[in-house]
Amino acid sequence: MSYIKLKNKIVKIFIVMAAVILSEFSGKICIASGDIPRDYYALPVGKSVLMNRTSTPDQYLEWKSEDTNIAAVDSWGVVHAKSIGKTNIIAVDKRNKKRSSCCLEVKESEPFKNVITSLNIAGINESFDIKAYATKNVSEVKFNIQASGYNQTIQCKNKRDEKNFCIWTQSVKIPKCGECKIEALGKINGSWKSCHEGISEIYISNEYKNQDSTLSEKRASSKCSDFIVSCEGFVSKVYKDRAGILTIGCGKKIHPFEPFYDNLSWEEGVALASRFLSCGNCTKLINKFLMQNNIKCRQNQFDALVSFSYNLGSSWAFKSGNELRNILLDCARGGAERPYGIVNSGNGLYVRSSPSTSSKKLCALINNSRVELLDKNKKNGKWYHVRTQNGIVGYCFGDYLKVYSEKIGEKNLDNVDRNRFISEFLRYHHVKKKCNQGLLKRRCEELDIFFRSIYSRNTGLRGVGNYPIPRCML
């Protein structure tokens, strides 16, 4: 490498390091996303965004907009774009008076507030409706529909005027199985435009009405959507839920720097929840968990897990030490069992070449990692012979492994240990470590969906199954 090239490389490294150091102490409230500068954010007219770093508002921050005609900001750090232009959004830490700011540019409004389908999943050539919630300045709407081996553009004619928006509805049928993408385009001042909220999807399957257990991708049923909406209720404006997290509509969490529409109508709130169930991570992550682990399930079992995860998040399904996850994984037919271990050490655990602390370290496992036990009996009375998920074979100190066993064979949620599942499922009824009777009732109702395919909110605290009340509630 020449001297000039080496010098230029060193200069570039120094510039990057200096930028990182400055960013740590600059006090900017915007978080970099892609190529968007830290001190700049763009937002369409009519939309809002949370500029606080977390979904739980910081009580020590005081917010201000330099031009409230362009954008207003509330005490939680939620900014509301009102008219085209630029203004600075300012946050002041009341403890140390430290001031940080972000230049907000408000641009023209987008054509759509939401696009949903009347079904989350449909059969081949089964009719369903596409609904586009468009702003008032949209004069025409068309839908681009794309699936494997299928591509069609449909001009929409059916329009219904509401107070602050218009609903354009089109009935369609899709002749192909698989994931189907839908993009709505709206004509504004002679130009066709789309936006993120104008893109939706539906899954086409011939199996979704089949009540048998299948290993196939699924979507939440319409009964599941209705159940979740009835559980969550509806609030038109941003509010803090029981856990102090900013939320809107039917339980939709507000994420930092994710633009959204405030002041929703009931229909918009239900549409937002339906969109999240159809296109959001909740449904996709449950599918991922089941498909990766080759677990067959019925539609009602899938719906129960989706409702549970909509309420509490899906992280439980991917933590190897999570007991609910382990119970679902242990759902195979047959009497043969396979032992495995879960690392139970906050400092992690070494895999060594032989059963001795003086032997070579092959790798380090983090807490809650899963390993296969090649022998249920300990070597030298202390060490387990293991295989990691990366295929490394060695020895782990037994005191830092929790040992379990799972049945070997075809996995099917019909075979889940009913009592273990119910007991663990009902443990998830706390808010800020306090028992909550409303959440316990919802867990019992979700168990009714899982075991009985009953989607009801009028079955009492213990559900149709008369499930046991956890001790902490007595």
Salt bridges, closest charged atoms under 4 A:
GLU66 OE2 - ARG99 NH2 3.77
ASP74 OD2 - HIS80 NE2 3.88
ASP93 OD2 - ARG95 NH2 3.00
GLU108 OE2 - LYS193 NZ 2.90
GLU110 OE1 - LYS47 NZ 3.13
GLU126 OE2 - LYS209 NZ 3.68
GLU140 OE2 - LYS187 NZ 3.48
ASP161 OD1 - LYS159 NZ 3.96
GLU162 OE2 - ARG160 NE 2.75
GLU179 OE1 - LYS181 NZ 3.45
GLU179 OE2 - ARG219 NH2 3.02
GLU197 OE2 - LYS47 NZ 2.85
GLU201 OE1 - LYS181 NZ 3.04
GLU201 OE2 - ARG219 NH2 3.57
GLU217 OE2 - ARG219 NH1 2.98
GLU232 OE2 - ARG442 NH1 2.84
GLU258 OE1 - LYS252 NZ 3.23
ASP262 OD2 - HIS80 ND1 3.78
GLU267 OE2 - LYS131 NZ 3.89
GLU267 OE1 - ARG160 NH2 2.84
GLU268 OE2 - LYS113 NZ 2.73
GLU323 OE2 - ARG420 NH2 3.01
ASP330 OD2 - ARG420 NH1 3.58
GLU372 OE1 - ARG387 NH1 3.01
ASP375 OD2 - LYS379 NZ 3.82
GLU406 OE2 - ARG338 NH2 3.19
GLU406 OE2 - ARG370 NH2 2.66
GLU410 OE2 - LYS296 NZ 3.15
GLU410 OE1 - ARG333 NH1 2.48
ASP414 OD2 - ARG298 NH2 2.67
GLU424 OE2 - ARG427 NH1 2.71
GLU445 OE2 - LYS441 NZ 2.26
GLU445 OE1 - ARG457 NH2 3.01
GLU446 OE2 - ARG442 NE 3.07
GLU446 OE1 - ARG443 NE 2.77
ASP448 OD1 - ARG452 NE 4.00
